Amino acid sequence: MASTEWPRYRDLAWAEIKGRVREPLILDGRNFLPQAKLASLGFRYLGVGR
């Protein structure tokens, strides 16, 4: 997994966030979020440059 200067964003409460958003879409501009985990929670994941 790539590093980031903001490590707190790697371990957000994704299941809680999913319940609060209208459109469960993640646009990952750094390609460091857990794509498989997000997909299993029902998010649509788009990694920039993938």
Residue, then its C-alpha position, 0 to 999 in steps of 0.5 A: m500500500a502506498s504511503t500518505e502524509w495523512p495516515r488517518y484517512r486509511d482507516l476511516a469508518w467506511a461502513e458508517i460512511k456508507g450509511r450516510v452518503r447518497e451515492p457510495l462512490i469513492l474517487d481515490g486520487r492516490n490509489f491507497l484506499p482498500q479497494a476490495k474492502l470498499a467494494s465489499l461494503g457496496f462502494r463504487y471505487l474509482g482509482v485515478g490512473r488505474 
